[in-house]
Amino acid sequence: MAEREEFGVRVVDVIGAFDILDWANAVEGRDSAMLRAEVLSENQLQIEHAMQRAVEGQYGWCEDCERQIPGERLKVWPEATRCVECQRRYELSAGS
């Protein structure tokens, strides 16, 4: 039995026990867990940002255009700090 690490996944070679599909499943599981952790971290930061805006008396107001964020948007996404239009622009600019 031999151990090695490939792409951040510990691989134990046992004849016939660890084929390429097992390896792919291990890598996919690791990647999925990393993605979930990243999304949760981003959500936590957004919630903290919205809470800070509430402390400052700015909750419910778009941080970009300074217009009031519609109540329906806040019901669906209470941590929103931008109106839909400004959020769309922000995401487009962050992606480029």
PAKOL-108182 format. One record per atom (N, C-alpha, C, O): x, y, z; residue number from 1; atom name; residue in one letter. Coordinates in steps of 0.001 Angstrom, whole numbers, plus 500000, padded with zeros to 6 digits. Each point is the difference from the previous one (the first is absolute). Example, Ala and Ser with C-alpha at 12.3 -4.5 7.8 and 13.67 -1.06 7.14 Angstrom:
# residues 2
+--------+--------+--------+-----+------+------+
:   east :  north :     up :  nr : atom : rest :
+--------+--------+--------+-----+------+------+
: 513190 : 494310 : 507800 :   1 :    N :    a :
: 499110 : 501190 : 500000 :   1 :   CA :    a :
: 500900 : 501200 : 500000 :   1 :    C :    a :
: 501036 : 499981 : 500665 :   1 :    O :    a :
: 498614 : 501069 : 498615 :   2 :    N :    s :
: 500820 : 501190 : 500060 :   2 :   CA :    s :
: 499230 : 501090 : 500730 :   2 :    C :    s :
: 500509 : 501108 : 500169 :   2 :    O :    s :
+--------+--------+--------+-----+------+------+
END
This chain:
# residues 96
+--------+--------+--------+-----+------+------+
:   east :  north :     up :  nr : atom : rest :
+--------+--------+--------+-----+------+------+
: 500861 : 498823 : 500000 :   1 :    N :    m :
: 499139 : 501177 : 500000 :   1 :   CA :    m :
: 500903 : 501235 : 500000 :   1 :    C :    m :
: 500954 : 500088 : 500773 :   1 :    O :    m :
: 498724 : 500868 : 498340 :   2 :    N :    a :
: 500786 : 501229 : 499881 :   2 :   CA :    a :
: 499053 : 501192 : 500119 :   2 :    C :    a :
: 498873 : 499966 : 499505 :   2 :    O :    a :
: 501599 : 501076 : 501151 :   3 :    N :    e :
: 499208 : 501222 : 500140 :   3 :   CA :    e :
: 500671 : 501125 : 499248 :   3 :    C :    e :
: 501227 : 500080 : 499932 :   3 :    O :    e :
: 497948 : 500792 : 499501 :   4 :    N :    r :
: 500491 : 501197 : 499325 :   4 :   CA :    r :
: 498871 : 501027 : 500004 :   4 :    C :    r :
: 498860 : 499692 : 500348 :   4 :    O :    r :
: 501479 : 501525 : 499259 :   5 :    N :    e :
: 498992 : 501054 : 499912 :   5 :   CA :    e :
: 499938 : 500494 : 498567 :   5 :    C :    e :
: 501023 : 500309 : 499388 :   5 :    O :    e :
: 497745 : 499763 : 500078 :   6 :    N :    e :
: 499784 : 500505 : 498654 :   6 :   CA :    e :
: 498916 : 501060 : 500048 :   6 :    C :    e :
: 498881 : 499728 : 500437 :   6 :    O :    e :
: 501440 : 501475 : 499119 :   7 :    N :    f :
: 499047 : 501101 : 499962 :   7 :   CA :    f :
: 499343 : 500226 : 501350 :   7 :    C :    f :
: 498804 : 500285 : 500067 :   7 :    O :    f :
: 501956 : 499592 : 501001 :   8 :    N :    g :
: 499492 : 500263 : 501330 :   8 :   CA :    g :
: 499184 : 498869 : 500597 :   8 :    C :    g :
: 499385 : 500183 : 501051 :   8 :    O :    g :
: 500589 : 498659 : 498314 :   9 :    N :    v :
: 499240 : 498853 : 500498 :   9 :   CA :    v :
: 500985 : 498884 : 500334 :   9 :    C :    v :
: 500840 : 499644 : 499173 :   9 :    O :    v :
: 499059 : 499802 : 502039 :  10 :    N :    r :
: 500854 : 498897 : 500401 :  10 :   CA :    r :
: 499559 : 498742 : 499268 :  10 :    C :    r :
: 498830 : 499622 : 500053 :  10 :    O :    r :
: 502096 : 499741 : 499274 :  11 :    N :    v :
: 499715 : 498804 : 499218 :  11 :   CA :    v :
: 500761 : 498833 : 500617 :  11 :    C :    v :
: 501209 : 500079 : 500219 :  11 :    O :    v :
: 498084 : 498859 : 500052 :  12 :    N :    v :
: 500617 : 498784 : 500514 :  12 :   CA :    v :
: 499853 : 498945 : 498913 :  12 :    C :    v :
: 498883 : 499636 : 499631 :  12 :    O :    v :
: 502229 : 499877 : 499862 :  13 :    N :    d :
: 499977 : 498972 : 498963 :  13 :   CA :    d :
: 499882 : 498622 : 500645 :  13 :    C :    d :
: 500896 : 499546 : 500712 :  13 :    O :    d :
: 498007 : 499822 : 499025 :  14 :    N :    v :
: 499799 : 498609 : 500385 :  14 :   CA :    v :
: 499534 : 499327 : 498722 :  14 :    C :    v :
: 499065 : 500480 : 499360 :  14 :    O :    v :
: 501548 : 498448 : 500263 :  15 :    N :    i :
: 499708 : 499369 : 498718 :  15 :   CA :    i :
: 498504 : 499800 : 499850 :  15 :    C :    i :
: 499365 : 499288 : 500778 :  15 :    O :    i :
: 500076 : 501372 : 498181 :  16 :    N :    g :
: 498580 : 499863 : 499674 :  16 :   CA :    g :
: 499057 : 500798 : 500887 :  16 :    C :    g :
: 498793 : 499989 : 499757 :  16 :    O :    g :
: 501708 : 500704 : 501263 :  17 :    N :    a :
: 499103 : 500668 : 500942 :  17 :   CA :    a :
: 499741 : 501470 : 499663 :  17 :    C :    a :
: 498991 : 500561 : 500428 :  17 :    O :    a :
: 501891 : 500053 : 498825 :  18 :    N :    f :
: 499851 : 501436 : 499756 :  18 :   CA :    f :
: 500219 : 500265 : 498515 :  18 :    C :    f :
: 501127 : 500211 : 499552 :  18 :    O :    f :
: 497785 : 499775 : 499700 :  19 :    N :    d :
: 500141 : 500235 : 498569 :  19 :   CA :    d :
: 499767 : 501468 : 499676 :  19 :    C :    d :
: 499803 : 500814 : 500902 :  19 :    O :    d :
: 500216 : 499521 : 497841 :  20 :    N :    i :
: 499890 : 501389 : 499558 :  20 :   CA :    i :
: 498657 : 500604 : 500375 :  20 :    C :    i :
: 499930 : 501197 : 500278 :  20 :    O :    i :
: 498999 : 498011 : 499738 :  21 :    N :    l :
: 498689 : 500528 : 500388 :  21 :   CA :    l :
: 499965 : 500353 : 501482 :  21 :    C :    l :
: 499421 : 501015 : 500385 :  21 :    O :    l :
: 501187 : 498162 : 500433 :  22 :    N :    d :
: 500084 : 500319 : 501426 :  22 :   CA :    d :
: 500787 : 501290 : 500207 :  22 :    C :    d :
: 499622 : 500858 : 500798 :  22 :    O :    d :
: 501471 : 499257 : 498472 :  23 :    N :    w :
: 500832 : 501201 : 500103 :  23 :   CA :    w :
: 499210 : 501236 : 499567 :  23 :    C :    w :
: 500053 : 501034 : 500666 :  23 :    O :    w :
: 499213 : 498863 : 498216 :  24 :    N :    a :
: 499199 : 501120 : 499508 :  24 :   CA :    a :
: 498926 : 500380 : 501013 :  24 :    C :    a :
: 499744 : 501185 : 500214 :  24 :    O :    a :
: 499631 : 497832 : 500405 :  25 :    N :    n :
: 498980 : 500282 : 501019 :  25 :   CA :    n :
: 500610 : 500705 : 501207 :  25 :    C :    n :
: 499383 : 500900 : 500570 :  25 :    O :    n :
: 501811 : 498701 : 499819 :  26 :    N :    a :
: 500669 : 500649 : 501133 :  26 :   CA :    a :
: 500318 : 501451 : 499682 :  26 :    C :    a :
: 499786 : 500884 : 500830 :  26 :    O :    a :
: 500727 : 499364 : 497962 :  27 :    N :    v :
: 500325 : 501372 : 499591 :  27 :   CA :    v :
: 498727 : 500835 : 499923 :  27 :    C :    v :
: 499979 : 501139 : 500468 :  27 :    O :    v :
: 498964 : 498310 : 498949 :  28 :    N :    e :
: 498733 : 500724 : 499890 :  28 :   CA :    e :
: 499435 : 500338 : 501373 :  28 :    C :    e :
: 499497 : 501104 : 500208 :  28 :    O :    e :
: 500580 : 497967 : 500718 :  29 :    N :    g :
: 499516 : 500253 : 501359 :  29 :   CA :    g :
: 500774 : 501106 : 500686 :  29 :    C :    g :
: 499425 : 500847 : 500684 :  29 :    O :    g :
: 501910 : 499138 : 499124 :  30 :    N :    r :
: 500834 : 501052 : 500584 :  30 :   CA :    r :
: 499665 : 501350 : 499400 :  30 :    C :    r :
: 499885 : 500993 : 500719 :  30 :    O :    r :
: 499955 : 499052 : 497951 :  31 :    N :    d :
: 499684 : 501262 : 499324 :  31 :   CA :    d :
: 498639 : 500526 : 500426 :  31 :    C :    d :
: 499829 : 501204 : 500194 :  31 :    O :    d :
: 499211 : 497906 : 499950 :  32 :    N :    s :
: 498654 : 500387 : 500417 :  32 :   CA :    s :
: 500025 : 500585 : 501408 :  32 :    C :    s :
: 499345 : 501008 : 500265 :  32 :    O :    s :
: 501398 : 498374 : 500629 :  33 :    N :    a :
: 500109 : 500500 : 501375 :  33 :   CA :    a :
: 500675 : 501367 : 500030 :  33 :    C :    a :
: 499591 : 500881 : 500757 :  33 :    O :    a :
: 501440 : 499295 : 498423 :  34 :    N :    m :
: 500695 : 501290 : 499948 :  34 :   CA :    m :
: 499073 : 501087 : 499465 :  34 :    C :    m :
: 500012 : 501123 : 500506 :  34 :    O :    m :
: 499191 : 498561 : 498484 :  35 :    N :    l :
: 499065 : 500965 : 499433 :  35 :   CA :    l :
: 498947 : 500395 : 501032 :  35 :    C :    l :
: 499691 : 501184 : 500141 :  35 :    O :    l :
: 499755 : 497847 : 500579 :  36 :    N :    r :
: 499011 : 500307 : 501039 :  36 :   CA :    r :
: 500590 : 500913 : 501067 :  36 :    C :    r :
: 499351 : 500951 : 500435 :  36 :    O :    r :
: 501862 : 498767 : 499983 :  37 :    N :    a :
: 500656 : 500828 : 501015 :  37 :   CA :    a :
: 500194 : 501420 : 499494 :  37 :    C :    a :
: 499804 : 500957 : 500748 :  37 :    O :    a :
: 500578 : 499188 : 497994 :  38 :    N :    e :
: 500197 : 501328 : 499415 :  38 :   CA :    e :
: 498682 : 500781 : 499944 :  38 :    C :    e :
: 499962 : 501183 : 500339 :  38 :    O :    e :
: 498969 : 498158 : 499237 :  39 :    N :    v :
: 498690 : 500656 : 499911 :  39 :   CA :    v :
: 499518 : 500415 : 501388 :  39 :    C :    v :
: 499500 : 501112 : 500173 :  39 :    O :    v :
: 500644 : 498015 : 500809 :  40 :    N :    l :
: 499577 : 500336 : 501354 :  40 :   CA :    l :
: 500804 : 501167 : 500561 :  40 :    C :    l :
: 499450 : 500856 : 500694 :  40 :    O :    l :
: 501831 : 499185 : 499014 :  41 :    N :    s :
: 500839 : 501102 : 500458 :  41 :   CA :    s :
: 499564 : 501318 : 499365 :  41 :    C :    s :
: 499924 : 501026 : 500676 :  41 :    O :    s :
: 499789 : 498940 : 498007 :  42 :    N :    e :
: 499532 : 501212 : 499326 :  42 :   CA :    e :
: 498656 : 500450 : 500566 :  42 :    C :    e :
: 499779 : 501197 : 500185 :  42 :    O :    e :
: 499323 : 497858 : 500091 :  43 :    N :    n :
: 498698 : 500342 : 500579 :  43 :   CA :    n :
: 500180 : 500649 : 501364 :  43 :    C :    n :
: 499334 : 500987 : 500314 :  43 :    O :    n :
: 501562 : 498464 : 500497 :  44 :    N :    q :
: 500243 : 500558 : 501324 :  44 :   CA :    q :
: 500514 : 501433 : 499894 :  44 :    C :    q :
: 499568 : 500875 : 500749 :  44 :    O :    q :
: 501348 : 499361 : 498327 :  45 :    N :    l :
: 500525 : 501360 : 499819 :  45 :   CA :    l :
: 498896 : 500960 : 499559 :  45 :    C :    l :
: 499952 : 501139 : 500466 :  45 :    O :    l :
: 499160 : 498415 : 498638 :  46 :    N :    q :
: 498908 : 500848 : 499523 :  46 :   CA :    q :
: 499035 : 500317 : 501140 :  46 :    C :    q :
: 499535 : 501134 : 500117 :  46 :    O :    q :
: 500164 : 497888 : 500715 :  47 :    N :    i :
: 499108 : 500225 : 501145 :  47 :   CA :    i :
: 500625 : 500997 : 500967 :  47 :    C :    i :
: 499322 : 500904 : 500487 :  47 :    O :    i :
: 501965 : 498933 : 499792 :  48 :    N :    e :
: 500690 : 500937 : 500894 :  48 :   CA :    e :
: 500001 : 501412 : 499419 :  48 :    C :    e :
: 499848 : 500980 : 500730 :  48 :    O :    e :
: 500324 : 499117 : 497954 :  49 :    N :    h :
: 499988 : 501307 : 499332 :  49 :   CA :    h :
: 498619 : 500656 : 500141 :  49 :    C :    h :
: 499901 : 501189 : 500305 :  49 :    O :    h :
: 499043 : 498033 : 499471 :  50 :    N :    a :
: 498635 : 500528 : 500139 :  50 :   CA :    a :
: 499719 : 500415 : 501440 :  50 :    C :    a :
: 499349 : 501017 : 500238 :  50 :    O :    a :
: 501138 : 498206 : 500718 :  51 :    N :    m :
: 499803 : 500355 : 501405 :  51 :   CA :    m :
: 500728 : 501300 : 500345 :  51 :    C :    m :
: 499475 : 500819 : 500755 :  51 :    O :    m :
: 501716 : 499375 : 498705 :  52 :    N :    q :
: 500738 : 501245 : 500230 :  52 :   CA :    q :
: 499239 : 501184 : 499416 :  52 :    C :    q :
: 499952 : 501071 : 500605 :  52 :    O :    q :
: 499453 : 498737 : 498216 :  53 :    N :    r :
: 499202 : 501074 : 499394 :  53 :   CA :    r :
: 498785 : 500309 : 500877 :  53 :    C :    r :
: 499591 : 501156 : 500101 :  53 :    O :    r :
: 499835 : 497832 : 500528 :  54 :    N :    a :
: 498864 : 500225 : 500903 :  54 :   CA :    a :
: 500434 : 500843 : 501203 :  54 :    C :    a :
: 499292 : 500919 : 500410 :  54 :    O :    a :
: 501872 : 498760 : 500147 :  55 :    N :    v :
: 500536 : 500762 : 501134 :  55 :   CA :    v :
: 500203 : 501464 : 499607 :  55 :    C :    v :
: 499794 : 500907 : 500806 :  55 :    O :    v :
: 500614 : 499304 : 497944 :  56 :    N :    e :
: 500259 : 501353 : 499499 :  56 :   CA :    e :
: 498726 : 500703 : 499531 :  56 :    C :    e :
: 500052 : 501148 : 499560 :  56 :    O :    e :
: 498797 : 498163 : 500534 :  57 :    N :    g :
: 498737 : 500598 : 499562 :  57 :   CA :    g :
: 499816 : 499973 : 498492 :  57 :    C :    g :
: 499175 : 500742 : 499467 :  57 :    O :    g :
: 501586 : 498409 : 499831 :  58 :    N :    q :
: 499941 : 499952 : 498543 :  58 :   CA :    q :
: 499333 : 498736 : 499457 :  58 :    C :    q :
: 499956 : 499799 : 498786 :  58 :    O :    q :
: 499523 : 499348 : 502101 :  59 :    N :    y :
: 499372 : 498763 : 499541 :  59 :   CA :    y :
: 498782 : 500321 : 499144 :  59 :    C :    y :
: 499183 : 500854 : 500346 :  59 :    O :    y :
: 500713 : 498444 : 498534 :  60 :    N :    g :
: 498863 : 500205 : 499109 :  60 :   CA :    g :
: 500257 : 501045 : 498924 :  60 :    C :    g :
: 499134 : 500265 : 499166 :  60 :    O :    g :
: 502049 : 500325 : 500852 :  61 :    N :    w :
: 500369 : 501000 : 498995 :  61 :   CA :    w :
: 501173 : 499458 : 499198 :  61 :    C :    w :
: 500966 : 499486 : 500563 :  61 :    O :    w :
: 498942 : 500634 : 498124 :  62 :    N :    c :
: 501040 : 499482 : 499103 :  62 :   CA :    c :
: 501312 : 500729 : 500258 :  62 :    C :    c :
: 500047 : 501230 : 500033 :  62 :    O :    c :
: 501010 : 497996 : 500148 :  63 :    N :    e :
: 501302 : 500615 : 500275 :  63 :   CA :    e :
: 500630 : 500643 : 498773 :  63 :    C :    e :
: 500973 : 500744 : 500126 :  63 :    O :    e :
: 498487 : 498982 : 498684 :  64 :    N :    d :
: 500546 : 500604 : 498788 :  64 :   CA :    d :
: 499195 : 501218 : 499553 :  64 :    C :    d :
: 500550 : 501095 : 499886 :  64 :    O :    d :
: 498150 : 498725 : 499859 :  65 :    N :    c :
: 499195 : 501111 : 499479 :  65 :   CA :    c :
: 499269 : 500773 : 501108 :  65 :    C :    c :
: 499409 : 501049 : 499745 :  65 :    O :    c :
: 500636 : 498428 : 501470 :  66 :    N :    e :
: 499417 : 500624 : 501193 :  66 :   CA :    e :
: 498476 : 500093 : 499953 :  66 :    C :    e :
: 499404 : 500756 : 500767 :  66 :    O :    e :
: 499958 : 498479 : 498336 :  67 :    N :    r :
: 498537 : 499920 : 499998 :  67 :   CA :    r :
: 499554 : 498901 : 500950 :  67 :    C :    r :
: 500772 : 499104 : 500342 :  67 :    O :    r :
: 497978 : 500976 : 500076 :  68 :    N :    q :
: 499477 : 498989 : 500906 :  68 :   CA :    q :
: 499880 : 498653 : 499271 :  68 :    C :    q :
: 499516 : 499932 : 498870 :  68 :    O :    q :
: 500929 : 499013 : 501796 :  69 :    N :    i :
: 499882 : 498644 : 499456 :  69 :   CA :    i :
: 498563 : 499551 : 500222 :  69 :    C :    i :
: 499499 : 500085 : 501121 :  69 :    O :    i :
: 499824 : 499440 : 497835 :  70 :    N :    p :
: 498604 : 499566 : 500153 :  70 :   CA :    p :
: 499837 : 498945 : 501099 :  70 :    C :    p :
: 500830 : 499105 : 500158 :  70 :    O :    p :
: 498095 : 501027 : 500580 :  71 :    N :    g :
: 499723 : 499078 : 501102 :  71 :   CA :    g :
: 499919 : 498548 : 499557 :  71 :    C :    g :
: 500407 : 499106 : 500742 :  71 :    O :    g :
: 499071 : 500645 : 498058 :  72 :    N :    e :
: 499917 : 498625 : 499506 :  72 :   CA :    e :
: 501396 : 499388 : 499862 :  72 :    C :    e :
: 500198 : 498819 : 500288 :  72 :    O :    e :
: 500752 : 501980 : 499278 :  73 :    N :    r :
: 501376 : 499486 : 499878 :  73 :   CA :    r :
: 500550 : 499679 : 501377 :  73 :    C :    r :
: 500649 : 498969 : 500177 :  73 :    O :    r :
: 499108 : 501880 : 500790 :  74 :    N :    l :
: 500511 : 499766 : 501352 :  74 :   CA :    l :
: 499316 : 498801 : 500659 :  74 :    C :    l :
: 500604 : 499323 : 500832 :  74 :    O :    l :
: 498136 : 500412 : 498800 :  75 :    N :    k :
: 499319 : 498816 : 500542 :  75 :   CA :    k :
: 500675 : 498735 : 499493 :  75 :    C :    k :
: 500178 : 499040 : 500751 :  75 :    O :    k :
: 500198 : 500959 : 497974 :  76 :    N :    v :
: 500626 : 498832 : 499391 :  76 :   CA :    v :
: 501466 : 499885 : 500403 :  76 :    C :    v :
: 500495 : 498901 : 500250 :  76 :    O :    v :
: 500194 : 502229 : 499811 :  77 :    N :    w :
: 501433 : 500027 : 500297 :  77 :   CA :    w :
: 500276 : 501118 : 501001 :  77 :    C :    w :
: 500451 : 501077 : 499611 :  77 :    O :    w :
: 499286 : 498681 : 501671 :  78 :    N :    p :
: 500126 : 501068 : 501011 :  78 :   CA :    p :
: 501398 : 500588 : 500129 :  78 :    C :    p :
: 500156 : 501106 : 500518 :  78 :    O :    p :
: 500855 : 498181 : 499026 :  79 :    N :    e :
: 501367 : 500521 : 500094 :  79 :   CA :    e :
: 500395 : 500840 : 498793 :  79 :    C :    e :
: 501161 : 500387 : 499871 :  79 :    O :    e :
: 497886 : 499898 : 499242 :  80 :    N :    a :
: 500293 : 500814 : 498815 :  80 :   CA :    a :
: 500424 : 501408 : 500414 :  80 :    C :    a :
: 499393 : 500615 : 500877 :  80 :    O :    a :
: 501648 : 499876 : 498480 :  81 :    N :    t :
: 500455 : 501375 : 500252 :  81 :   CA :    t :
: 499978 : 500822 : 498711 :  81 :    C :    t :
: 500409 : 501161 : 499978 :  81 :    O :    t :
: 499105 : 498210 : 498953 :  82 :    N :    r :
: 499862 : 500686 : 498708 :  82 :   CA :    r :
: 498634 : 499665 : 499417 :  82 :    C :    r :
: 499446 : 498932 : 500261 :  82 :    O :    r :
: 500017 : 501995 : 498945 :  83 :    N :    c :
: 498779 : 499710 : 499257 :  83 :   CA :    c :
: 500354 : 499007 : 498894 :  83 :    C :    c :
: 501180 : 499767 : 499735 :  83 :    O :    c :
: 497820 : 499652 : 499622 :  84 :    N :    v :
: 500244 : 498981 : 498982 :  84 :   CA :    v :
: 500871 : 500545 : 498873 :  84 :    C :    v :
: 500948 : 499341 : 499572 :  84 :    O :    v :
: 498739 : 501842 : 499953 :  85 :    N :    e :
: 500762 : 500580 : 498884 :  85 :   CA :    e :
: 501475 : 500199 : 500365 :  85 :    C :    e :
: 500890 : 499637 : 499231 :  85 :    O :    e :
: 499356 : 500937 : 501932 :  86 :    N :    c :
: 501391 : 500234 : 500412 :  86 :   CA :    c :
: 500718 : 498687 : 500297 :  86 :    C :    c :
: 501196 : 499880 : 499736 :  86 :    O :    c :
: 498089 : 499130 : 500810 :  87 :    N :    q :
: 500613 : 498694 : 500256 :  87 :   CA :    q :
: 500415 : 499335 : 498687 :  87 :    C :    q :
: 501068 : 499396 : 499908 :  87 :    O :    q :
: 498080 : 500723 : 499088 :  88 :    N :    r :
: 500319 : 499428 : 498684 :  88 :   CA :    r :
: 501264 : 500649 : 499443 :  88 :    C :    r :
: 500901 : 499313 : 499518 :  88 :    O :    r :
: 499156 : 502013 : 500552 :  89 :    N :    r :
: 501207 : 500711 : 499521 :  89 :   CA :    r :
: 501235 : 499597 : 500773 :  89 :    C :    r :
: 501069 : 499808 : 499420 :  89 :    O :    r :
: 498787 : 500062 : 501898 :  90 :    N :    y :
: 501116 : 499616 : 500861 :  90 :   CA :    y :
: 500520 : 498612 : 499605 :  90 :    C :    y :
: 501207 : 499797 : 499879 :  90 :    O :    y :
: 497880 : 499260 : 499923 :  91 :    N :    e :
: 500411 : 498639 : 499646 :  91 :   CA :    e :
: 500638 : 499944 : 498621 :  91 :    C :    e :
: 500951 : 499248 : 499787 :  91 :    O :    e :
: 498538 : 501537 : 499279 :  92 :    N :    l :
: 500601 : 500030 : 498666 :  92 :   CA :    l :
: 501415 : 500580 : 500043 :  92 :    C :    l :
: 500904 : 499497 : 499334 :  92 :    O :    l :
: 499277 : 501562 : 501453 :  93 :    N :    s :
: 501329 : 500614 : 500081 :  93 :   CA :    s :
: 500976 : 499111 : 500771 :  93 :    C :    s :
: 501194 : 499996 : 499701 :  93 :    O :    s :
: 498320 : 499259 : 501281 :  94 :    N :    a :
: 500873 : 499106 : 500767 :  94 :   CA :    a :
: 500425 : 498808 : 499165 :  94 :    C :    a :
: 501068 : 499430 : 500223 :  94 :    O :    a :
: 498093 : 500186 : 498803 :  95 :    N :    g :
: 500316 : 498854 : 499157 :  95 :   CA :    g :
: 500962 : 500316 : 498881 :  95 :    C :    g :
: 500523 : 499089 : 499358 :  95 :    O :    g :
: 499723 : 502190 : 500394 :  96 :    N :    s :
: 500887 : 500348 : 498877 :  96 :   CA :    s :
: 501405 : 500278 : 500446 :  96 :    C :    s :
: 500860 : 500305 : 499174 :  96 :    O :    s :
+--------+--------+--------+-----+------+------+
END
